[in-house]
Amino acid sequence: MELTRPVLARASQPMPTSLGTLDAIHLATALMWAEQAGSPLVMATHDRLLATAARASGLRVVG
């Protein structure tokens, strides 16, 4: 997925936890990809805050 205005707009919206800019972009991209694909997405991360936000957003997380 390209870094587009819609991705940046999604990343700038409130997230379930406080995230830095790049983590917010990663989460926004994952959420938008999952919506477009219409299938569950598994996010792999060792970042605790990103993992918490991803789980709170309905994604399965490994790592």
N, CA, C and O atoms as a GROMACS GRO file, in nm:
protein
  252
    1MET      N    1   0.085  -0.116   0.000
    1MET     CA    2   0.000   0.000   0.000
    1MET      C    3   0.090   0.123   0.000
    1MET      O    4   0.188   0.130   0.075
    2GLU      N    5   0.057   0.219  -0.084
    2GLU     CA    6   0.134   0.342  -0.092
    2GLU      C    7   0.100   0.435   0.023
    2GLU      O    8  -0.009   0.430   0.080
    3LEU      N    9   0.196   0.521   0.054
    3LEU     CA   10   0.173   0.624   0.155
    3LEU      C   11   0.097   0.738   0.086
    3LEU      O   12   0.157   0.823   0.020
    4THR      N   13  -0.033   0.737   0.102
    4THR     CA   14  -0.120   0.832   0.033
    4THR      C   15  -0.186   0.925   0.135
    4THR      O   16  -0.174   0.906   0.256
    5ARG      N   17  -0.254   1.024   0.084
    5ARG     CA   18  -0.326   1.115   0.174
    5ARG      C   19  -0.428   1.043   0.261
    5ARG      O   20  -0.439   1.074   0.380
    6PRO      N   21  -0.504   0.946   0.206
    6PRO     CA   22  -0.597   0.874   0.293
    6PRO      C   23  -0.526   0.797   0.406
    6PRO      O   24  -0.578   0.791   0.518
    7VAL      N   25  -0.410   0.741   0.378
    7VAL     CA   26  -0.334   0.672   0.483
    7VAL      C   27  -0.292   0.773   0.590
    7VAL      O   28  -0.306   0.747   0.709
    8LEU      N   29  -0.239   0.886   0.546
    8LEU     CA   30  -0.197   0.989   0.642
    8LEU      C   31  -0.316   1.043   0.721
    8LEU      O   32  -0.304   1.070   0.841
    9ALA      N   33  -0.430   1.058   0.654
    9ALA     CA   34  -0.550   1.105   0.725
    9ALA      C   35  -0.592   1.004   0.830
    9ALA      O   36  -0.629   1.043   0.942
   10ARG      N   37  -0.588   0.876   0.797
   10ARG     CA   38  -0.624   0.771   0.894
   10ARG      C   39  -0.525   0.770   1.010
   10ARG      O   40  -0.565   0.754   1.125
   11ALA      N   41  -0.397   0.786   0.979
   11ALA     CA   42  -0.294   0.784   1.083
   11ALA      C   43  -0.304   0.904   1.176
   11ALA      O   44  -0.261   0.896   1.291
   12SER      N   45  -0.360   1.013   1.128
   12SER     CA   46  -0.371   1.133   1.211
   12SER      C   47  -0.493   1.131   1.302
   12SER      O   48  -0.508   1.218   1.388
   13GLN      N   49  -0.580   1.032   1.284
   13GLN     CA   50  -0.698   1.020   1.370
   13GLN      C   51  -0.658   0.956   1.502
   13GLN      O   52  -0.555   0.889   1.510
   14PRO      N   53  -0.738   0.975   1.607
   14PRO     CA   54  -0.705   0.914   1.736
   14PRO      C   55  -0.689   0.762   1.726
   14PRO      O   56  -0.768   0.694   1.660
   15MET      N   57  -0.588   0.712   1.793
   15MET     CA   58  -0.560   0.569   1.799
   15MET      C   59  -0.593   0.520   1.941
   15MET      O   60  -0.603   0.601   2.033
   16PRO      N   61  -0.609   0.388   1.958
   16PRO     CA   62  -0.644   0.335   2.090
   16PRO      C   63  -0.538   0.361   2.197
   16PRO      O   64  -0.570   0.367   2.316
   17THR      N   65  -0.412   0.377   2.155
   17THR     CA   66  -0.304   0.412   2.247
   17THR      C   67  -0.223   0.523   2.185
   17THR      O   68  -0.236   0.551   2.065
   18SER      N   69  -0.141   0.586   2.263
   18SER     CA   70  -0.053   0.691   2.212
   18SER      C   71   0.056   0.627   2.127
   18SER      O   72   0.132   0.543   2.175
   19LEU      N   73   0.064   0.667   2.000
   19LEU     CA   74   0.163   0.612   1.908
   19LEU      C   75   0.244   0.724   1.846
   19LEU      O   76   0.196   0.836   1.829
   20GLY      N   77   0.368   0.691   1.813
   20GLY     CA   78   0.450   0.784   1.736
   20GLY      C   79   0.401   0.788   1.592
   20GLY      O   80   0.315   0.709   1.552
   21THR      N   81   0.455   0.880   1.517
   21THR     CA   82   0.411   0.901   1.379
   21THR      C   83   0.424   0.775   1.294
   21THR      O   84   0.328   0.736   1.227
   22LEU      N   85   0.541   0.712   1.295
   22LEU     CA   86   0.561   0.594   1.210
   22LEU      C   87   0.474   0.478   1.252
   22LEU      O   88   0.422   0.406   1.167
   23ASP      N   89   0.458   0.457   1.382
   23ASP     CA   90   0.370   0.348   1.428
   23ASP      C   91   0.225   0.375   1.388
   23ASP      O   92   0.153   0.283   1.351
   24ALA      N   93   0.183   0.501   1.396
   24ALA     CA   94   0.046   0.535   1.355
   24ALA      C   95   0.027   0.509   1.206
   24ALA      O   96  -0.079   0.462   1.164
   25ILE      N   97   0.129   0.539   1.126
   25ILE     CA   98   0.122   0.512   0.982
   25ILE      C   99   0.117   0.361   0.958
   25ILE      O  100   0.041   0.314   0.873
   26HIS      N  101   0.198   0.285   1.031
   26HIS     CA  102   0.196   0.138   1.016
   26HIS      C  103   0.059   0.082   1.050
   26HIS      O  104   0.006  -0.001   0.977
   27LEU      N  105   0.002   0.126   1.162
   27LEU     CA  106  -0.128   0.075   1.203
   27LEU      C  107  -0.237   0.117   1.105
   27LEU      O  108  -0.321   0.036   1.068
   28ALA      N  109  -0.235   0.242   1.063
   28ALA     CA  110  -0.335   0.289   0.966
   28ALA      C  111  -0.327   0.209   0.837
   28ALA      O  112  -0.430   0.172   0.780
   29THR      N  113  -0.206   0.183   0.791
   29THR     CA  114  -0.187   0.105   0.669
   29THR      C  115  -0.242  -0.036   0.686
   29THR      O  116  -0.311  -0.087   0.598
   30ALA      N  117  -0.211  -0.099   0.798
   30ALA     CA  118  -0.260  -0.235   0.824
   30ALA      C  119  -0.412  -0.238   0.829
   30ALA      O  120  -0.474  -0.328   0.772
   31LEU      N  121  -0.472  -0.142   0.896
   31LEU     CA  122  -0.617  -0.139   0.907
   31LEU      C  123  -0.683  -0.117   0.771
   31LEU      O  124  -0.782  -0.182   0.739
   32MET      N  125  -0.628  -0.026   0.693
   32MET     CA  126  -0.685   0.001   0.561
   32MET      C  127  -0.665  -0.118   0.468
   32MET      O  128  -0.754  -0.150   0.388
   33TRP      N  129  -0.551  -0.184   0.477
   33TRP     CA  130  -0.526  -0.302   0.394
   33TRP      C  131  -0.625  -0.413   0.430
   33TRP      O  132  -0.681  -0.477   0.341
   34ALA      N  133  -0.647  -0.434   0.558
   34ALA     CA  134  -0.741  -0.538   0.602
   34ALA      C  135  -0.882  -0.506   0.553
   34ALA      O  136  -0.955  -0.596   0.510
   35GLU      N  137  -0.922  -0.379   0.559
   35GLU     CA  138  -1.054  -0.339   0.511
   35GLU      C  139  -1.067  -0.364   0.361
   35GLU      O  140  -1.168  -0.417   0.315
   36GLN      N  141  -0.965  -0.327   0.285
   36GLN     CA  142  -0.970  -0.344   0.139
   36GLN      C  143  -0.965  -0.490   0.099
   36GLN      O  144  -1.031  -0.531   0.004
   37ALA      N  145  -0.887  -0.570   0.172
   37ALA     CA  146  -0.874  -0.712   0.139
   37ALA      C  147  -0.998  -0.790   0.182
   37ALA      O  148  -1.029  -0.894   0.126
   38GLY      N  149  -1.067  -0.737   0.282
   38GLY     CA  150  -1.185  -0.806   0.332
   38GLY      C  151  -1.152  -0.934   0.406
   38GLY      O  152  -1.236  -1.024   0.418
   39SER      N  153  -1.030  -0.942   0.455
   39SER     CA  154  -0.989  -1.061   0.528
   39SER      C  155  -0.906  -1.020   0.650
   39SER      O  156  -0.849  -0.912   0.653
   40PRO      N  157  -0.900  -1.108   0.749
   40PRO     CA  158  -0.824  -1.076   0.870
   40PRO      C  159  -0.676  -1.057   0.838
   40PRO      O  160  -0.621  -1.119   0.747
   41LEU      N  161  -0.614  -0.971   0.914
   41LEU     CA  162  -0.472  -0.944   0.896
   41LEU      C  163  -0.401  -0.976   1.027
   41LEU      O  164  -0.454  -0.949   1.135
   42VAL      N  165  -0.284  -1.034   1.017
   42VAL     CA  166  -0.201  -1.059   1.134
   42VAL      C  167  -0.085  -0.961   1.129
   42VAL      O  168  -0.010  -0.958   1.032
   43MET      N  169  -0.070  -0.882   1.234
   43MET     CA  170   0.040  -0.786   1.240
   43MET      C  171   0.153  -0.846   1.321
   43MET      O  172   0.132  -0.895   1.432
   44ALA      N  173   0.273  -0.842   1.266
   44ALA     CA  174   0.392  -0.890   1.337
   44ALA      C  175   0.469  -0.769   1.389
   44ALA      O  176   0.512  -0.684   1.310
   45THR      N  177   0.487  -0.761   1.520
   45THR     CA  178   0.562  -0.652   1.579
   45THR      C  179   0.613  -0.692   1.716
   45THR      O  180   0.552  -0.773   1.786
   46HIS      N  181   0.726  -0.634   1.754
   46HIS     CA  182   0.778  -0.651   1.889
   46HIS      C  183   0.758  -0.523   1.969
   46HIS      O  184   0.799  -0.514   2.085
   47ASP      N  185   0.694  -0.424   1.908
   47ASP     CA  186   0.668  -0.296   1.974
   47ASP      C  187   0.543  -0.310   2.060
   47ASP      O  188   0.434  -0.335   2.008
   48ARG      N  189   0.558  -0.295   2.189
   48ARG     CA  190   0.448  -0.318   2.284
   48ARG      C  191   0.331  -0.223   2.260
   48ARG      O  192   0.215  -0.267   2.258
   49LEU      N  193   0.359  -0.094   2.241
   49LEU     CA  194   0.250   0.002   2.222
   49LEU      C  195   0.177  -0.020   2.089
   49LEU      O  196   0.054  -0.011   2.083
   50LEU      N  197   0.252  -0.050   1.984
   50LEU     CA  198   0.190  -0.077   1.855
   50LEU      C  199   0.106  -0.204   1.863
   50LEU      O  200  -0.004  -0.210   1.808
   51ALA      N  201   0.157  -0.306   1.931
   51ALA     CA  202   0.081  -0.431   1.948
   51ALA      C  203  -0.048  -0.406   2.024
   51ALA      O  204  -0.153  -0.460   1.988
   52THR      N  205  -0.042  -0.327   2.129
   52THR     CA  206  -0.161  -0.296   2.208
   52THR      C  207  -0.264  -0.223   2.123
   52THR      O  208  -0.383  -0.256   2.126
   53ALA      N  209  -0.219  -0.124   2.046
   53ALA     CA  210  -0.310  -0.048   1.960
   53ALA      C  211  -0.369  -0.138   1.851
   53ALA      O  212  -0.488  -0.126   1.819
   54ALA      N  213  -0.288  -0.225   1.795
   54ALA     CA  214  -0.337  -0.316   1.690
   54ALA      C  215  -0.442  -0.411   1.745
   54ALA      O  216  -0.546  -0.432   1.682
   55ARG      N  217  -0.416  -0.468   1.862
   55ARG     CA  218  -0.516  -0.558   1.923
   55ARG      C  219  -0.645  -0.482   1.953
   55ARG      O  220  -0.754  -0.532   1.929
   56ALA      N  221  -0.632  -0.361   2.006
   56ALA     CA  222  -0.750  -0.280   2.039
   56ALA      C  223  -0.828  -0.243   1.913
   56ALA      O  224  -0.947  -0.215   1.919
   57SER      N  225  -0.760  -0.243   1.799
   57SER     CA  226  -0.825  -0.212   1.672
   57SER      C  227  -0.881  -0.336   1.604
   57SER      O  228  -0.938  -0.327   1.495
   58GLY      N  229  -0.864  -0.451   1.668
   58GLY     CA  230  -0.922  -0.574   1.614
   58GLY      C  231  -0.828  -0.662   1.535
   58GLY      O  232  -0.871  -0.761   1.476
   59LEU      N  233  -0.700  -0.628   1.531
   59LEU     CA  234  -0.605  -0.710   1.458
   59LEU      C  235  -0.545  -0.817   1.548
   59LEU      O  236  -0.532  -0.798   1.669
   60ARG      N  237  -0.510  -0.929   1.488
   60ARG     CA  238  -0.435  -1.032   1.560
   60ARG      C  239  -0.288  -0.993   1.552
   60ARG      O  240  -0.241  -0.948   1.448
   61VAL      N  241  -0.215  -1.010   1.661
   61VAL     CA  242  -0.076  -0.967   1.667
   61VAL      C  243   0.012  -1.084   1.707
   61VAL      O  244  -0.022  -1.160   1.797
   62VAL      N  245   0.125  -1.098   1.638
   62VAL     CA  246   0.228  -1.194   1.677
   62VAL      C  247   0.358  -1.117   1.693
   62VAL      O  248   0.380  -1.013   1.631
   63GLY      N  249   0.443  -1.171   1.777
   63GLY     CA  250   0.574  -1.107   1.794
   63GLY      C  251   0.605  -1.077   1.936
   63GLY      O  252   0.712  -1.023   1.966
   0.00000   0.00000   0.00000
